[in-house]
Amino acid sequence: MPQKSAKLSLKSTVKKAASGAKARAKNVTKKASTKLRLPKLKLPKVALRIRPDTVRPKLTESDLINAESALGGTIFGKIPAGHRREFFRFKDNVWIFHENWTESGKTLESTITYEVKETGVFKSPLGKEYVKITGAELDNFLAAARAYLKIIKRELY
């Protein structure tokens, strides 16, 4: 009989340890999420959370880029009516910010390409020459890139 109680005791100890680890993980997640507040989103069908235990449609690279860019556009705040905003990582070192809107019956757009190199981060608005960004602009870009990676990891993958 002592062996049975020892087995039960071991099982209950393992369960307690596992539940304690889960609670600590939740606390860490809560603390990390309080630093950056991201909006709750209604995702397009393409952006369903991908889980290994679910059957999912075959997504193309274009589908994933569209879902990522839609999510990325939300990190800059509420998108006004009639505006479309996208922010995404196009390649390992190339990021795109695109926004278009209608004003006085004309469709206007702004596209900025950011290229990350060993020597710094460079931007090119609408295909003009690349200019190195520094200071607050660099800090804002880095914060946006981190927020983007966090939101697509949480909401899409």
Number of C-alpha atoms within 10 A of each C-alpha: 5 7 8 9 10 11 11 12 12 12 12 12 12 12 12 12 12 12 12 12 12 12 12 12 12 12 12 11 11 11 11 11 12 9 8 12 10 16 13 8 10 10 14 11 10 18 21 15 16 14 10 7 6 8 8 12 10 8 10 10 9 9 14 15 16 18 22 25 22 21 26 25 21 20 22 14 9 10 13 9 8 10 14 16 23 21 27 24 20 14 9 8 12 16 18 20 18 18 16 15 16 13 10 6 7 8 11 12 14 12 17 17 21 23 20 15 10 6 7 12 19 18 20 16 16 12 10 10 10 14 14 15 15 13 7 9 10 15 12 12 16 13 13 18 18 11 18 23 15 16 19 19 12 10 18 18 12
